[in-house]
Amino acid sequence: MTVERKKWRDLPIGGVIITGGNAQVYLTGNWRTKKPVIDMKRCTNCMICWVYCPEGVILVKDGKITGIDLEHCKGCGICAVECPTKVIEMVKESKDE
C-alpha cells in the first residue's frame, strides 16, 4: 500500500484529525528508538498487550497475536511492561533494517 505523505503546510492547524480513521495515513513508526519483539513460541495469546496498546498496533487474527504494526508503533513499551509472561522485549531500533 502506497501512502501519500502530506507536507507540513498541508496539515490542519494544530494537527487536528478531522475525519475518522485518517490516523492510519500518518506513519509514526520512525519515531521509535526501541521496538517491541514478541517471542511467539512463548506467547500465550492472553491479549493483555492488545488491550493496553495505546496505538492499537498489536496484530491479531483468529484470536491469536500475529505480530506488530511497526509502521505505527511508537515504541512506548507499554506492551512489554504489561505482558504477564514477559515475552515482549524492547530492543534497540536498527535503522539498517
N, C-alpha and C positions, 0 to 999 in steps of 0.2 A: 504494500500500500504506500503510495507516494503522498506525502503530506506537504501542502504548500505552506511555507512558513511566512508569517506576516512580519513586516519590518516594524520597528517600534512606533513609527509615526502612524501606522495603520491600526494600532490597538486603541480601544476605547479609553477615554481619560480615566485614570485611576485603576486601569486593568480590570474593570468590571466585566464579569461574564454575564452577558445579556440574554443569551439563549441557552436552554438546557442541553447538556451533553457536549458542548463545544470545548470543554477542557481536554478532551482527547486529542485535539489538534495541537496542543502545546506539549511538545516532547521535553520533559523536565529531567530525564534520567542523567543528563550530563552535568547536573549539579552535584552529584554524589562524590564523596571521597572514599566511601566504603559501600560494598554491595552485599546483600544477603545471599548466602548459598545454602540450599537445603540438602541435607543428607537424605535422599529419597528412600534409601534402604531402611533407615531407622524411623522415618516419619510415620506417625500413627494416624494421620489424617483427622486429627481432632478438630481442625478448623479454627483453633484459637488465633492463629496468626491472621487468618482471613477476617475474623471478627474485629481485631484490633487495628488492622492496617488502615491508616487514615486516607490513603490514596486508592484503596481497592485494587492493588496490583497483584495480589495473590491469585493465580490462575487455578480454577477448579473445573473439573469435568467429571460427571457421573459420581459426585460426592468424594472425589479424590483430588488432592492438590497435584497439579501437573507442572507448576513452575512459577516464575515471577516475571511480570511485565517490566523488564528493565528499562524500557523507553520512558516509563512514567514513574518508576521508583526513585525516590529522592534520597534513599539511604538513611532514613531516620533511625532504624534499628529496633523499632517497637516490636516487630515480629520476632526478633531474636530474644528480646527481653521477656516477652510474654509466652514463648514456646515452653510448655511444661516438660517436654522431653529434651530440650536444649539441642535440637537437631539443626537449628539455623545458626550459622556463623556469619558474622560480618567480616568480610575480607577486604583488604585494600584494593581499590579500583585501579585497574591497569588500563591506561589509555591506548595500549598497543593491541587490544582485543578487537 
